[in-house]
């Protein structure tokens, strides 16, 4: 049993590192003229829904002042909307506009297309089959345990 645990620990470490590097690389895929931080906020709002400046700043690991500048730029581009927080009138609730939702979907499609091109370029058909088999196995990690 110890070998399996060691193997699992090594695989987990390597998988986390791979996800970190791949996420960083995906963030570098051009995003229709947005800066990486602007694109990250648009994608976060698309994935997580409405938020506040403070929550977005914490999630992105930046100061509130930096997030305010990012949000101001997104607002100028018409990608977000701001409305008063019903629970705290000093704060605003940040949401994506229709244009922001469209941009988020386009950015996701661009990232998926980039990844597919890179996989086609770097891997043979048998290697891609192996990757798909591994992904089928790894998908179990996202399933509830019984």
Backbone bond lengths (Angstrom), bond angles and torsions (degrees), N, CA, C in turn:
res aa  C-N    CA-C-N  psi(-1)  N-CA   C-N-CA  omega(-1)  CA-C   N-CA-C  phi
1 X - - - 1.453 - - 1.519 111.47 -
2 X 1.347 117.66 -32.93 1.461 120.84 -178.13 1.523 111.35 -62.03
3 X 1.350 118.23 -39.14 1.454 120.64 178.83 1.518 110.96 -59.92
4 X 1.303 115.34 -44.15 1.466 119.32 -179.57 1.521 110.32 -62.26
5 X 1.328 118.11 -42.43 1.459 121.33 179.13 1.515 111.13 -64.32
6 X 1.340 117.19 -40.32 1.456 120.56 177.30 1.520 109.84 -64.16
7 X 1.321 116.24 -43.93 1.464 120.49 178.20 1.513 111.89 -62.44
8 X 1.320 116.37 -40.88 1.463 119.89 178.74 1.517 110.78 -66.47
9 X 1.326 116.25 -40.29 1.474 119.89 179.77 1.524 110.49 -64.08
10 X 1.326 117.08 -42.38 1.462 120.43 178.76 1.526 110.95 -65.75
11 X 1.322 116.57 -43.83 1.462 120.27 179.67 1.525 110.68 -64.06
12 X 1.316 116.76 -40.57 1.466 120.43 179.23 1.518 110.65 -62.60
13 X 1.329 116.85 -45.89 1.470 121.06 178.57 1.527 110.87 -59.33
14 X 1.331 116.34 -47.02 1.460 120.79 -178.47 1.526 111.44 -66.53
15 X 1.311 116.84 -37.77 1.464 120.79 -179.47 1.524 110.87 -67.68
16 X 1.313 117.19 -42.56 1.467 120.53 178.02 1.523 110.19 -62.18
17 X 1.321 117.06 -42.79 1.469 120.93 178.75 1.533 110.86 -64.34
18 X 1.322 116.25 -41.99 1.469 119.87 177.35 1.519 110.82 -61.47
19 X 1.323 118.08 -45.34 1.468 121.61 178.75 1.525 110.72 -60.40
20 X 1.335 116.71 -41.51 1.461 120.17 179.36 1.524 110.82 -61.37
21 X 1.340 116.49 -48.81 1.469 119.99 -178.85 1.519 111.90 -66.14
22 X 1.320 117.28 -40.91 1.464 120.64 -179.79 1.529 110.92 -66.88
23 X 1.322 116.61 -39.83 1.474 120.02 177.36 1.527 110.34 -61.82
24 X 1.327 116.00 -43.92 1.465 119.68 178.63 1.525 110.38 -62.43
25 X 1.318 117.07 -41.08 1.468 120.23 179.95 1.527 111.06 -67.45
26 X 1.312 117.88 -40.10 1.464 121.19 178.49 1.523 111.51 -63.95
27 X 1.329 116.75 -32.21 1.463 119.99 177.49 1.522 111.81 -67.09
28 X 1.329 117.52 -20.09 1.460 121.69 -179.71 1.525 112.85 -84.72
29 X 1.333 117.37 -11.26 1.464 119.92 178.47 1.524 107.48 -63.57
30 X 1.338 117.73 128.25 1.472 119.84 -178.30 1.526 111.92 -51.25
31 X 1.325 114.22 141.07 1.456 120.58 -172.54 1.521 111.37 -124.73
32 X 1.309 116.77 56.68 1.458 121.17 173.94 1.516 114.59 54.85
33 X 1.331 117.55 38.31 1.454 120.30 177.03 1.517 115.13 90.25
34 X 1.319 118.19 -4.25 1.459 120.67 177.51 1.526 109.30 -83.36
35 X 1.317 115.95 149.91 1.456 120.05 171.72 1.528 108.08 -71.45
36 X 1.328 117.58 160.95 1.470 118.74 177.36 1.527 112.80 -56.16
37 X 1.326 117.99 -38.84 1.472 119.38 -179.61 1.529 111.02 -69.17
38 X 1.328 117.54 -38.08 1.468 120.22 177.50 1.525 110.28 -65.35
39 X 1.332 116.48 -44.71 1.465 120.30 179.30 1.526 110.67 -61.97
40 X 1.339 117.32 -39.82 1.466 120.73 179.71 1.522 111.29 -62.49
41 X 1.332 117.03 -40.46 1.468 120.57 179.84 1.531 110.19 -67.82
42 X 1.318 117.54 -42.59 1.470 120.46 178.57 1.524 109.74 -60.38
43 X 1.327 116.86 -46.12 1.467 119.61 179.99 1.530 111.66 -66.61
44 X 1.329 117.67 -36.98 1.472 120.32 178.11 1.524 110.99 -64.76
45 X 1.326 116.70 -45.25 1.467 119.96 178.35 1.526 110.86 -62.96
46 X 1.315 116.47 -36.40 1.465 119.97 178.59 1.520 110.75 -66.24
47 X 1.322 115.86 -42.60 1.464 120.74 -177.68 1.531 112.19 -75.11
48 X 1.361 116.80 -45.03 1.461 120.79 -170.80 1.525 114.34 -99.25
49 X 1.327 117.44 -15.29 1.458 120.07 -178.35 1.520 112.30 87.78
50 X 1.310 115.47 -167.39 1.466 122.96 -175.21 1.523 111.04 -53.56
51 X 1.342 114.79 148.53 1.455 119.85 -177.39 1.518 109.54 -153.56
52 X 1.307 115.34 -177.32 1.462 121.30 175.50 1.525 108.43 -117.44
53 X 1.310 115.99 165.85 1.462 120.68 177.87 1.521 110.58 -58.54
54 X 1.325 116.73 -44.20 1.462 121.31 -177.78 1.524 111.54 -62.77
55 X 1.312 116.80 -46.52 1.472 120.69 -179.27 1.523 110.21 -64.68
56 X 1.331 117.29 -42.02 1.468 120.36 178.27 1.525 110.93 -63.54
57 X 1.332 116.99 -41.55 1.470 120.65 179.49 1.524 110.36 -61.86
58 X 1.313 117.08 -45.12 1.463 120.41 178.38 1.525 111.19 -62.03
59 X 1.324 116.50 -44.15 1.463 121.02 -177.94 1.525 111.59 -64.35
60 X 1.318 116.94 -35.21 1.467 121.18 -177.87 1.531 112.66 -93.13
61 X 1.325 117.25 -4.27 1.453 120.84 177.21 1.515 114.02 71.08
62 X 1.338 116.30 36.39 1.467 120.73 178.75 1.520 109.44 -128.11
63 X 1.327 116.69 167.26 1.464 120.93 176.75 1.530 109.74 -74.36
64 X 1.317 115.75 156.51 1.470 120.59 179.27 1.523 111.63 -58.41
65 X 1.338 116.95 -36.56 1.463 119.99 179.89 1.528 110.76 -64.15
66 X 1.323 117.22 -39.82 1.464 121.04 177.59 1.523 110.39 -65.77
67 X 1.333 116.44 -41.33 1.457 119.90 179.21 1.522 110.02 -65.56
68 X 1.330 118.04 -38.30 1.469 121.10 177.54 1.529 110.20 -59.21
69 X 1.328 116.91 -42.21 1.472 120.11 178.49 1.524 110.71 -63.92
70 X 1.322 117.36 -41.91 1.462 121.34 178.08 1.528 110.23 -62.79
71 X 1.333 115.99 -45.14 1.469 120.21 -179.72 1.528 111.48 -65.37
72 X 1.335 117.16 -37.78 1.468 119.76 177.45 1.527 110.53 -60.94
73 X 1.332 116.57 -41.69 1.470 120.31 178.77 1.530 110.48 -65.16
74 X 1.325 117.07 -42.39 1.469 120.11 178.53 1.527 111.34 -65.67
75 X 1.324 116.15 -36.46 1.462 121.21 177.02 1.530 109.96 -64.25
76 X 1.341 116.60 -44.06 1.466 121.00 178.33 1.523 111.65 -59.93
77 X 1.343 116.54 -32.21 1.465 121.44 178.64 1.524 112.74 -83.40
78 X 1.326 116.75 -4.08 1.464 120.76 179.74 1.515 114.02 75.67
79 X 1.332 117.03 22.73 1.465 120.37 -176.36 1.520 113.94 -94.32
80 X 1.335 117.56 -15.19 1.462 120.63 179.29 1.522 109.96 -131.81
81 X 1.302 114.54 164.46 1.459 121.92 171.27 1.513 108.30 -127.52
82 X 1.324 115.72 152.61 1.464 121.47 177.98 1.516 107.88 -126.43
83 X 1.321 114.74 136.92 1.466 119.26 175.37 1.520 108.18 -139.53
84 X 1.326 117.28 151.91 1.469 119.40 -179.86 1.527 111.16 -59.73
85 X 1.315 115.61 140.07 1.459 121.65 176.23 1.522 107.51 -72.32
86 X 1.348 118.11 122.56 1.469 120.25 -178.31 1.530 113.40 -63.27
87 X 1.340 117.49 -21.58 1.457 120.84 -178.81 1.525 112.67 -93.86
88 X 1.340 117.28 -20.09 1.460 121.23 -177.94 1.525 107.66 -150.16
89 X 1.304 116.46 99.69 1.455 122.23 -175.10 1.512 114.88 -61.89
90 X 1.331 117.61 -13.57 1.473 120.18 178.44 1.518 111.41 -80.27
91 X 1.321 117.03 -19.21 1.468 121.52 -177.50 1.520 110.38 -103.62
92 X 1.332 114.65 164.05 1.459 121.45 175.06 1.526 109.72 -119.97
93 X 1.318 114.59 148.65 1.455 121.70 171.96 1.526 106.44 -95.41
94 X 1.329 115.92 127.15 1.454 122.37 -177.95 1.526 108.23 -101.13
95 X 1.328 116.38 128.44 1.461 121.55 176.86 1.527 108.87 -132.70
96 X 1.312 115.70 162.09 1.463 120.05 174.19 1.522 109.51 -81.26
97 X 1.305 115.36 140.91 1.461 120.65 171.30 1.531 107.49 -79.17
98 X 1.308 116.49 176.30 1.465 120.30 175.84 1.538 109.75 -59.49
99 X 1.335 116.29 -42.08 1.472 120.25 177.67 1.525 110.70 -64.04
100 X 1.326 117.57 -35.90 1.461 121.68 177.77 1.518 111.66 -66.28
101 X 1.323 116.93 -40.85 1.474 120.40 177.05 1.524 110.59 -63.92
102 X 1.332 116.04 -41.91 1.465 119.84 178.26 1.529 110.62 -63.50
103 X 1.325 117.13 -41.35 1.465 121.16 178.82 1.519 110.38 -63.57
104 X 1.340 117.39 -42.78 1.466 120.87 179.91 1.527 110.60 -61.27
105 X 1.315 117.00 -43.99 1.467 120.05 179.29 1.525 110.98 -64.77
106 X 1.320 116.96 -42.00 1.464 120.54 178.74 1.523 110.77 -63.93
107 X 1.335 117.06 -41.32 1.464 120.52 179.00 1.528 111.12 -63.56
108 X 1.327 116.92 -41.23 1.464 119.99 178.17 1.525 110.55 -63.22
109 X 1.323 116.19 -41.87 1.464 119.83 178.20 1.525 110.84 -63.68
110 X 1.332 117.06 -40.64 1.470 121.05 178.56 1.520 110.91 -62.65
111 X 1.326 117.51 -42.27 1.465 120.94 179.92 1.526 110.68 -66.71
112 X 1.327 116.60 -42.47 1.462 119.98 178.02 1.526 110.68 -62.84
113 X 1.340 117.13 -41.62 1.463 121.06 179.27 1.531 110.44 -64.44
114 X 1.345 116.75 -41.85 1.464 120.12 178.04 1.523 110.14 -60.09
115 X 1.338 116.52 -47.18 1.456 120.46 -177.46 1.530 110.71 -63.09
116 X 1.318 117.68 -42.37 1.469 121.01 178.55 1.535 110.72 -62.39
117 X 1.332 117.26 -42.53 1.475 120.44 178.01 1.529 110.93 -62.42
118 X 1.330 116.10 -44.06 1.468 119.80 -179.95 1.523 111.18 -64.73
119 X 1.310 117.00 -39.72 1.464 119.94 179.02 1.522 110.09 -66.31
120 X 1.329 117.47 -42.36 1.465 121.16 176.76 1.524 111.21 -60.48
121 X 1.313 116.13 -39.32 1.451 121.98 -176.78 1.536 112.09 -73.16
122 X 1.321 116.97 -36.32 1.464 120.91 -170.80 1.525 115.41 -97.55
123 X 1.342 117.34 -18.27 1.460 119.86 -173.74 1.519 111.62 -123.59
124 X 1.337 114.27 147.54 1.465 120.48 174.20 1.524 108.63 -79.91
125 X 1.326 116.07 168.90 1.474 119.83 176.89 1.529 111.69 -59.65
126 X 1.339 119.60 -44.17 1.477 118.39 177.04 1.534 112.46 -62.45
127 X 1.324 117.54 -37.42 1.465 119.94 177.14 1.526 111.11 -65.54
128 X 1.332 116.99 -40.53 1.464 119.84 176.90 1.523 111.14 -63.17
129 X 1.324 116.88 -37.35 1.471 120.21 176.50 1.526 110.11 -62.94
130 X 1.327 117.37 -41.08 1.470 121.51 177.56 1.523 110.76 -63.43
131 X 1.330 116.25 -43.81 1.470 120.33 178.01 1.519 110.36 -59.73
132 X 1.333 116.90 -44.58 1.470 120.03 179.71 1.524 111.80 -64.01
133 X 1.334 117.17 -36.57 1.467 120.06 175.85 1.531 110.30 -64.92
134 X 1.329 116.38 -43.51 1.463 120.09 179.16 1.529 110.57 -63.47
135 X 1.327 117.35 -40.42 1.464 120.21 179.10 1.527 111.40 -63.48
136 X 1.333 117.04 -36.59 1.463 120.70 176.52 1.526 110.07 -61.05
137 X 1.339 116.18 -42.83 1.467 119.87 177.96 1.520 111.48 -67.48
138 X 1.331 116.87 -45.19 1.468 120.54 -178.64 1.528 112.28 -65.18
139 X 1.321 117.71 -25.79 1.464 120.76 178.98 1.525 111.43 -59.33
140 X 1.317 117.45 -24.94 1.472 121.11 178.01 1.518 111.87 -61.25
141 X 1.357 116.96 -27.21 1.456 119.83 -179.98 1.535 111.73 -64.77
142 X 1.309 116.94 -24.31 1.454 120.95 179.22 1.515 114.20 -88.80
143 X 1.316 116.64 -4.07 1.466 121.00 -178.52 1.525 109.41 -91.76
144 X 1.341 116.07 148.27 1.474 118.53 176.03 1.527 110.25 -64.56
145 X 1.313 116.00 146.49 1.458 120.46 177.62 1.513 109.63 -90.00
146 X 1.307 114.74 147.37 1.464 119.37 -175.64 1.437 110.51 -103.29
